[in-house]
Amino acid sequence: MSLNSFGRLLRVTTWGESHGEAIGAVVDGCPPRLALSEADIQPWLDRRRPGASRHTTQRREADRVRLLSGTFEGQTTGTPISLVIENEDRRTKDYSEVANAYRPGHADYTYDAKYGIRDWRGGGRSSARETAARVAAGAIARLIVPEVRVRGYLVELGGDAIDRSASDWEAVEANPFHCPDAGAAERWASALDDARKAGSSLGAVVECVADGVPAGWGAPVYAKLDGELAGALMSINAAKGVEIGEGFAAARLRGEENADAMRAGPAFLANHAGGILGGISTGQPVVARVAFKPTSSIRTPVQTIDTEGHETEISTRGRHDPCVGIRAVPVVEAMMALVLADQKLLHRAQCG
């Protein structure tokens, strides 16, 4: 039973731990004869790399990816593609207290409850370090869906949302928050500085839009595109909620408000459904949002129990993101790309 793999025709398995020698992924089912080199993957990893600003963990990792298999003369061969990323900046001693006590909000207790053993070094397999492998795999998925453009950005941090009327795509790469609202980015910098100095952390909401998805991808009933997306996005570390289109706001609309009226073309007059109806893409932009909880590793002391069941408190040392949502943006993009690539292959297999 493998629970470290996802996808149907495009199958991805990630491996490795936060403080192990390396992390990586095996991507199986990639079509042959696609141009692929390490240079096609590295830019996406660079967007996720730690230590890029004062607002992210100061762990120093180059995150250089190596292709070990699945290509020949610069092209994919149709065989499994193996990717590896070395862990270069490990400070296991920072987690010595975690070996004997559970960090509230983390997977420490649940891993022990399930397996009876856990790798406490940086959270082991439960660490967000694993998401680098997803981003590398997502870069390959983008090559399978060249007709689709996937873009993610932060729309809320610490309860402070962007002004959508002031949004500008050019601003997304001009600030460390992947934020389309320059004014919000300035406020977030101040709020995050305050939270970090106080030994705390903040949550965030990431929105992701896929333009160019044709009508027809996805399938009823148990392979719905929105269901596949929700599962993939919820599998990201610290994700606690997923919305497609209007999401929970749809429950507060009337039927005539929520319906995406149509005209000849076909053309839709709105996109409350987020580009998906009946689990199948409509041809409109696919829109999803992911809510990320505040980072659980904080310096503020929190009540907990130790591995013997005794009450104690813990203050987590080490290098941690004061807001995991910032570096989650390229991870959300990767998962969106992987699901869409898989659905494209499934659609082609059934419908030609």
LOVEXVO-388353 format. One record per residue (C-alpha): x, z, y; residue number from 0. Coordinates in nm, 2 decimals. Layout:
atom u X	w Z	v Y	num NUM;
...
END
This chain:
atom u 0.00	w 0.00	v 0.00	num 0;
atom u 0.17	w -0.12	v 0.32	num 1;
atom u 0.04	w 0.04	v 0.64	num 2;
atom u 0.33	w -0.09	v 0.86	num 3;
atom u 0.21	w -0.45	v 0.86	num 4;
atom u -0.07	w -0.63	v 1.04	num 5;
atom u -0.21	w -0.99	v 1.08	num 6;
atom u -0.36	w -1.22	v 0.82	num 7;
atom u -0.18	w -1.55	v 0.82	num 8;
atom u 0.08	w -1.45	v 1.07	num 9;
atom u 0.19	w -1.13	v 0.91	num 10;
atom u 0.42	w -0.88	v 1.10	num 11;
atom u 0.59	w -0.58	v 0.95	num 12;
atom u 0.79	w -0.35	v 1.17	num 13;
atom u 1.05	w -0.10	v 1.05	num 14;
atom u 1.29	w 0.17	v 1.17	num 15;
atom u 1.29	w 0.50	v 1.36	num 16;
atom u 1.37	w 0.61	v 1.71	num 17;
atom u 1.71	w 0.76	v 1.62	num 18;
atom u 1.79	w 0.55	v 1.31	num 19;
atom u 2.06	w 0.29	v 1.31	num 20;
atom u 1.82	w 0.01	v 1.42	num 21;
atom u 1.46	w -0.11	v 1.44	num 22;
atom u 1.32	w -0.45	v 1.36	num 23;
atom u 1.05	w -0.67	v 1.23	num 24;
atom u 0.98	w -0.93	v 0.97	num 25;
atom u 0.75	w -1.21	v 1.08	num 26;
atom u 0.60	w -1.40	v 0.79	num 27;
atom u 0.37	w -1.71	v 0.81	num 28;
atom u 0.52	w -1.86	v 1.12	num 29;
atom u 0.48	w -2.24	v 1.12	num 30;
atom u 0.80	w -2.45	v 1.06	num 31;
atom u 0.98	w -2.67	v 1.31	num 32;
atom u 0.93	w -2.45	v 1.62	num 33;
atom u 1.23	w -2.42	v 1.84	num 34;
atom u 1.35	w -2.06	v 1.83	num 35;
atom u 1.66	w -1.88	v 1.93	num 36;
atom u 1.75	w -1.53	v 2.04	num 37;
atom u 1.73	w -1.65	v 2.40	num 38;
atom u 1.36	w -1.72	v 2.35	num 39;
atom u 1.30	w -1.35	v 2.26	num 40;
atom u 1.54	w -1.16	v 2.49	num 41;
atom u 1.35	w -1.20	v 2.82	num 42;
atom u 1.04	w -1.03	v 2.68	num 43;
atom u 1.25	w -0.74	v 2.55	num 44;
atom u 1.42	w -0.71	v 2.89	num 45;
atom u 1.08	w -0.65	v 3.05	num 46;
atom u 1.02	w -0.35	v 2.81	num 47;
atom u 1.38	w -0.22	v 2.81	num 48;
atom u 1.42	w 0.15	v 2.90	num 49;
atom u 1.62	w 0.26	v 3.20	num 50;
atom u 1.50	w -0.03	v 3.42	num 51;
atom u 1.39	w 0.21	v 3.70	num 52;
atom u 1.37	w 0.58	v 3.79	num 53;
atom u 1.01	w 0.57	v 3.67	num 54;
atom u 1.10	w 0.51	v 3.30	num 55;
atom u 1.30	w 0.69	v 3.04	num 56;
atom u 1.68	w 0.69	v 3.12	num 57;
atom u 1.77	w 0.62	v 2.76	num 58;
atom u 2.02	w 0.33	v 2.78	num 59;
atom u 1.95	w 0.06	v 2.53	num 60;
atom u 2.05	w -0.30	v 2.57	num 61;
atom u 1.78	w -0.40	v 2.32	num 62;
atom u 1.97	w -0.71	v 2.22	num 63;
atom u 1.79	w -0.89	v 1.94	num 64;
atom u 1.95	w -1.06	v 1.64	num 65;
atom u 1.78	w -1.33	v 1.43	num 66;
atom u 1.88	w -1.27	v 1.07	num 67;
atom u 1.67	w -1.52	v 0.88	num 68;
atom u 1.39	w -1.78	v 0.91	num 69;
atom u 1.57	w -2.04	v 1.13	num 70;
atom u 1.80	w -2.33	v 1.07	num 71;
atom u 1.96	w -2.55	v 1.33	num 72;
atom u 1.75	w -2.38	v 1.61	num 73;
atom u 1.41	w -2.43	v 1.44	num 74;
atom u 1.18	w -2.21	v 1.23	num 75;
atom u 1.18	w -2.30	v 0.86	num 76;
atom u 0.85	w -2.15	v 0.76	num 77;
atom u 1.02	w -1.87	v 0.58	num 78;
atom u 1.02	w -1.50	v 0.69	num 79;
atom u 1.19	w -1.44	v 1.02	num 80;
atom u 1.39	w -1.11	v 1.03	num 81;
atom u 1.47	w -0.95	v 1.36	num 82;
atom u 1.69	w -0.65	v 1.43	num 83;
atom u 1.76	w -0.44	v 1.74	num 84;
atom u 2.03	w -0.18	v 1.73	num 85;
atom u 1.97	w 0.18	v 1.85	num 86;
atom u 2.27	w 0.25	v 2.07	num 87;
atom u 2.19	w 0.55	v 2.29	num 88;
atom u 2.08	w 0.83	v 2.05	num 89;
atom u 2.09	w 1.20	v 2.15	num 90;
atom u 1.96	w 1.37	v 1.85	num 91;
atom u 2.06	w 1.72	v 1.98	num 92;
atom u 1.79	w 1.69	v 2.25	num 93;
atom u 1.53	w 1.73	v 1.98	num 94;
atom u 1.67	w 2.03	v 1.79	num 95;
atom u 1.38	w 2.26	v 1.90	num 96;
atom u 1.13	w 2.00	v 1.77	num 97;
atom u 1.27	w 2.04	v 1.42	num 98;
atom u 1.10	w 2.38	v 1.40	num 99;
atom u 0.80	w 2.35	v 1.63	num 100;
atom u 0.53	w 2.09	v 1.68	num 101;
atom u 0.49	w 1.91	v 2.02	num 102;
atom u 0.12	w 1.92	v 2.13	num 103;
atom u -0.01	w 1.57	v 2.18	num 104;
atom u 0.25	w 1.42	v 1.95	num 105;
atom u 0.23	w 1.32	v 1.58	num 106;
atom u 0.46	w 1.60	v 1.47	num 107;
atom u 0.20	w 1.81	v 1.31	num 108;
atom u 0.00	w 1.52	v 1.16	num 109;
atom u 0.30	w 1.36	v 1.00	num 110;
atom u 0.39	w 1.69	v 0.84	num 111;
atom u 0.03	w 1.74	v 0.72	num 112;
atom u 0.02	w 1.39	v 0.56	num 113;
atom u 0.37	w 1.34	v 0.42	num 114;
atom u 0.52	w 1.69	v 0.40	num 115;
atom u 0.83	w 1.56	v 0.57	num 116;
atom u 0.90	w 1.41	v 0.91	num 117;
atom u 1.19	w 1.27	v 1.10	num 118;
atom u 1.19	w 1.49	v 1.41	num 119;
atom u 1.47	w 1.30	v 1.59	num 120;
atom u 1.28	w 1.15	v 1.89	num 121;
atom u 0.96	w 1.14	v 1.69	num 122;
atom u 1.10	w 0.91	v 1.42	num 123;
atom u 0.86	w 0.64	v 1.32	num 124;
atom u 0.59	w 0.77	v 1.56	num 125;
atom u 0.81	w 0.70	v 1.86	num 126;
atom u 0.73	w 0.43	v 2.11	num 127;
atom u 1.07	w 0.29	v 2.03	num 128;
atom u 0.90	w 0.10	v 1.75	num 129;
atom u 0.72	w -0.12	v 2.01	num 130;
atom u 1.04	w -0.31	v 2.09	num 131;
atom u 1.00	w -0.47	v 1.75	num 132;
atom u 0.64	w -0.57	v 1.84	num 133;
atom u 0.76	w -0.73	v 2.16	num 134;
atom u 1.02	w -0.93	v 1.97	num 135;
atom u 0.75	w -1.05	v 1.73	num 136;
atom u 0.52	w -1.13	v 2.01	num 137;
atom u 0.77	w -1.37	v 2.16	num 138;
atom u 0.75	w -1.57	v 1.84	num 139;
atom u 0.37	w -1.56	v 1.86	num 140;
atom u 0.38	w -1.71	v 2.21	num 141;
atom u 0.55	w -2.02	v 2.06	num 142;
atom u 0.26	w -2.06	v 1.82	num 143;
atom u 0.01	w -2.07	v 2.11	num 144;
atom u 0.18	w -2.26	v 2.38	num 145;
atom u -0.16	w -2.36	v 2.53	num 146;
atom u -0.22	w -1.99	v 2.61	num 147;
atom u -0.08	w -1.79	v 2.89	num 148;
atom u -0.08	w -1.41	v 2.83	num 149;
atom u -0.03	w -1.18	v 3.13	num 150;
atom u -0.05	w -0.81	v 3.15	num 151;
atom u -0.04	w -0.57	v 3.45	num 152;
atom u -0.12	w -0.21	v 3.54	num 153;
atom u -0.46	w -0.16	v 3.71	num 154;
atom u -0.46	w 0.22	v 3.72	num 155;
atom u -0.20	w 0.50	v 3.72	num 156;
atom u -0.28	w 0.87	v 3.73	num 157;
atom u -0.65	w 0.80	v 3.82	num 158;
atom u -0.55	w 0.58	v 4.11	num 159;
atom u -0.68	w 0.22	v 4.07	num 160;
atom u -0.57	w -0.10	v 4.23	num 161;
atom u -0.77	w -0.28	v 4.50	num 162;
atom u -0.86	w -0.60	v 4.33	num 163;
atom u -0.92	w -0.78	v 4.65	num 164;
atom u -0.56	w -0.72	v 4.74	num 165;
atom u -0.42	w -0.83	v 4.41	num 166;
atom u -0.15	w -1.09	v 4.40	num 167;
atom u 0.02	w -1.23	v 4.08	num 168;
atom u 0.35	w -1.26	v 4.27	num 169;
atom u 0.36	w -0.89	v 4.32	num 170;
atom u 0.35	w -0.81	v 3.95	num 171;
atom u 0.72	w -0.88	v 3.89	num 172;
atom u 0.82	w -0.75	v 4.23	num 173;
atom u 0.77	w -0.38	v 4.15	num 174;
atom u 0.86	w -0.16	v 3.86	num 175;
atom u 0.50	w -0.09	v 3.77	num 176;
atom u 0.39	w -0.45	v 3.68	num 177;
atom u 0.13	w -0.39	v 3.95	num 178;
atom u -0.05	w -0.68	v 4.13	num 179;
atom u -0.13	w -0.45	v 4.43	num 180;
atom u 0.18	w -0.37	v 4.63	num 181;
atom u 0.00	w -0.09	v 4.82	num 182;
atom u -0.10	w 0.08	v 4.49	num 183;
atom u 0.26	w 0.04	v 4.36	num 184;
atom u 0.39	w 0.24	v 4.66	num 185;
atom u 0.14	w 0.52	v 4.60	num 186;
atom u 0.22	w 0.53	v 4.23	num 187;
atom u 0.59	w 0.57	v 4.30	num 188;
atom u 0.52	w 0.88	v 4.50	num 189;
atom u 0.27	w 1.02	v 4.25	num 190;
atom u 0.51	w 0.96	v 3.96	num 191;
atom u 0.80	w 1.12	v 4.14	num 192;
atom u 0.58	w 1.43	v 4.21	num 193;
atom u 0.47	w 1.45	v 3.84	num 194;
atom u 0.82	w 1.42	v 3.71	num 195;
atom u 0.96	w 1.69	v 3.94	num 196;
atom u 0.67	w 1.91	v 3.83	num 197;
atom u 0.77	w 1.85	v 3.46	num 198;
atom u 0.45	w 1.66	v 3.39	num 199;
atom u 0.34	w 1.31	v 3.33	num 200;
atom u 0.06	w 1.06	v 3.41	num 201;
atom u -0.17	w 0.82	v 3.22	num 202;
atom u -0.24	w 0.46	v 3.30	num 203;
atom u -0.46	w 0.16	v 3.23	num 204;
atom u -0.31	w -0.18	v 3.14	num 205;
atom u -0.52	w -0.50	v 3.17	num 206;
atom u -0.42	w -0.81	v 2.99	num 207;
atom u -0.56	w -1.16	v 3.04	num 208;
atom u -0.51	w -1.46	v 2.81	num 209;
atom u -0.58	w -1.80	v 2.98	num 210;
atom u -0.62	w -2.12	v 2.79	num 211;
atom u -0.78	w -1.98	v 2.47	num 212;
atom u -1.01	w -2.26	v 2.35	num 213;
atom u -1.37	w -2.19	v 2.23	num 214;
atom u -1.40	w -2.12	v 1.86	num 215;
atom u -1.12	w -1.87	v 1.77	num 216;
atom u -1.23	w -1.57	v 1.58	num 217;
atom u -1.49	w -1.54	v 1.30	num 218;
atom u -1.79	w -1.33	v 1.21	num 219;
atom u -1.84	w -1.07	v 1.08	num 220;
atom u -1.52	w -0.87	v 1.00	num 221;
atom u -1.27	w -1.09	v 1.17	num 222;
atom u -1.42	w -1.08	v 1.51	num 223;
atom u -1.17	w -1.17	v 1.78	num 224;
atom u -1.26	w -0.86	v 1.99	num 225;
atom u -1.25	w -0.64	v 1.68	num 226;
atom u -0.90	w -0.77	v 1.58	num 227;
atom u -0.78	w -0.72	v 1.94	num 228;
atom u -0.92	w -0.37	v 1.96	num 229;
atom u -0.75	w -0.27	v 1.64	num 230;
atom u -0.42	w -0.42	v 1.74	num 231;
atom u -0.42	w -0.27	v 2.09	num 232;
atom u -0.53	w 0.07	v 1.96	num 233;
atom u -0.23	w 0.07	v 1.73	num 234;
atom u 0.00	w 0.09	v 2.02	num 235;
atom u 0.16	w 0.44	v 2.08	num 236;
atom u -0.04	w 0.66	v 2.32	num 237;
atom u -0.34	w 0.41	v 2.34	num 238;
atom u -0.66	w 0.61	v 2.35	num 239;
atom u -0.92	w 0.35	v 2.45	num 240;
atom u -0.98	w -0.03	v 2.46	num 241;
atom u -1.23	w -0.23	v 2.66	num 242;
atom u -1.31	w -0.60	v 2.62	num 243;
atom u -1.46	w -0.77	v 2.93	num 244;
atom u -1.68	w -0.52	v 3.12	num 245;
atom u -1.63	w -0.27	v 2.83	num 246;
atom u -1.80	w 0.06	v 2.90	num 247;
atom u -1.93	w -0.06	v 3.23	num 248;
atom u -2.15	w -0.31	v 3.05	num 249;
atom u -2.36	w -0.01	v 2.94	num 250;
atom u -2.45	w 0.05	v 3.31	num 251;
atom u -2.56	w -0.31	v 3.38	num 252;
atom u -2.90	w -0.47	v 3.33	num 253;
atom u -2.94	w -0.75	v 3.09	num 254;
atom u -2.96	w -1.02	v 3.36	num 255;
atom u -2.65	w -0.88	v 3.53	num 256;
atom u -2.44	w -0.87	v 3.21	num 257;
atom u -2.54	w -1.21	v 3.07	num 258;
atom u -2.29	w -1.48	v 3.15	num 259;
atom u -2.51	w -1.76	v 3.27	num 260;
atom u -2.42	w -2.11	v 3.17	num 261;
atom u -2.44	w -2.46	v 3.32	num 262;
atom u -2.36	w -2.80	v 3.19	num 263;
atom u -2.00	w -2.87	v 3.11	num 264;
atom u -2.03	w -2.61	v 2.96	num 265;
atom u -1.94	w -2.38	v 3.24	num 266;
atom u -1.99	w -2.00	v 3.27	num 267;
atom u -2.09	w -1.84	v 3.59	num 268;
atom u -1.94	w -1.51	v 3.50	num 269;
atom u -1.72	w -1.35	v 3.23	num 270;
atom u -1.86	w -1.01	v 3.16	num 271;
atom u -1.81	w -1.07	v 2.79	num 272;
atom u -1.43	w -1.10	v 2.84	num 273;
atom u -1.41	w -1.45	v 2.69	num 274;
atom u -1.56	w -1.34	v 2.35	num 275;
atom u -1.92	w -1.37	v 2.22	num 276;
atom u -2.02	w -1.29	v 1.86	num 277;
atom u -1.66	w -1.23	v 1.79	num 278;
atom u -1.56	w -1.59	v 1.88	num 279;
atom u -1.38	w -1.71	v 2.19	num 280;
atom u -1.59	w -1.89	v 2.45	num 281;
atom u -1.31	w -2.08	v 2.62	num 282;
atom u -1.30	w -1.84	v 2.91	num 283;
atom u -1.01	w -1.60	v 2.98	num 284;
atom u -0.99	w -1.33	v 2.72	num 285;
atom u -0.97	w -1.00	v 2.90	num 286;
atom u -0.88	w -0.66	v 2.76	num 287;
atom u -0.79	w -0.32	v 2.90	num 288;
atom u -0.60	w -0.04	v 2.73	num 289;
atom u -0.61	w 0.33	v 2.84	num 290;
atom u -0.28	w 0.52	v 2.78	num 291;
atom u -0.27	w 0.90	v 2.78	num 292;
atom u -0.01	w 1.09	v 2.98	num 293;
atom u 0.32	w 1.12	v 2.80	num 294;
atom u 0.31	w 1.42	v 2.57	num 295;
atom u 0.68	w 1.50	v 2.60	num 296;
atom u 0.69	w 1.71	v 2.91	num 297;
atom u 0.91	w 2.00	v 3.05	num 298;
atom u 0.61	w 2.21	v 3.13	num 299;
atom u 0.58	w 2.48	v 2.86	num 300;
atom u 0.28	w 2.43	v 2.63	num 301;
atom u 0.14	w 2.66	v 2.36	num 302;
atom u 0.20	w 2.54	v 2.00	num 303;
atom u 0.29	w 2.67	v 1.66	num 304;
atom u 0.61	w 2.64	v 1.46	num 305;
atom u 0.65	w 2.49	v 1.11	num 306;
atom u 0.58	w 2.84	v 0.96	num 307;
atom u 0.25	w 2.86	v 1.15	num 308;
atom u 0.36	w 3.12	v 1.41	num 309;
atom u 0.24	w 3.09	v 1.76	num 310;
atom u 0.51	w 2.99	v 2.02	num 311;
atom u 0.55	w 2.76	v 2.32	num 312;
atom u 0.76	w 2.45	v 2.36	num 313;
atom u 0.91	w 2.26	v 2.65	num 314;
atom u 1.03	w 1.91	v 2.55	num 315;
atom u 1.38	w 1.82	v 2.65	num 316;
atom u 1.53	w 1.47	v 2.63	num 317;
atom u 1.47	w 1.14	v 2.81	num 318;
atom u 1.10	w 1.04	v 2.83	num 319;
atom u 0.88	w 0.81	v 3.03	num 320;
atom u 0.68	w 1.00	v 3.29	num 321;
atom u 0.41	w 0.73	v 3.23	num 322;
atom u 0.42	w 0.53	v 2.91	num 323;
atom u 0.18	w 0.28	v 3.05	num 324;
atom u 0.45	w 0.12	v 3.26	num 325;
atom u 0.66	w -0.01	v 2.97	num 326;
atom u 0.34	w -0.06	v 2.76	num 327;
atom u 0.26	w -0.38	v 2.96	num 328;
atom u 0.48	w -0.62	v 2.76	num 329;
atom u 0.37	w -0.44	v 2.44	num 330;
atom u 0.00	w -0.51	v 2.52	num 331;
atom u 0.10	w -0.87	v 2.60	num 332;
atom u 0.28	w -0.90	v 2.26	num 333;
atom u -0.02	w -0.76	v 2.06	num 334;
atom u -0.25	w -1.00	v 2.24	num 335;
atom u -0.03	w -1.29	v 2.16	num 336;
atom u 0.01	w -1.19	v 1.80	num 337;
atom u -0.37	w -1.16	v 1.75	num 338;
atom u -0.43	w -1.49	v 1.92	num 339;
atom u -0.16	w -1.67	v 1.72	num 340;
atom u -0.31	w -1.53	v 1.40	num 341;
atom u -0.66	w -1.64	v 1.49	num 342;
atom u -0.54	w -1.99	v 1.58	num 343;
atom u -0.39	w -2.03	v 1.24	num 344;
atom u -0.70	w -1.89	v 1.07	num 345;
atom u -0.92	w -2.12	v 1.27	num 346;
atom u -0.71	w -2.42	v 1.18	num 347;
atom u -0.71	w -2.32	v 0.81	num 348;
atom u -1.09	w -2.30	v 0.80	num 349;
atom u -1.20	w -2.57	v 1.04	num 350;
atom u -0.91	w -2.81	v 1.05	num 351;
END
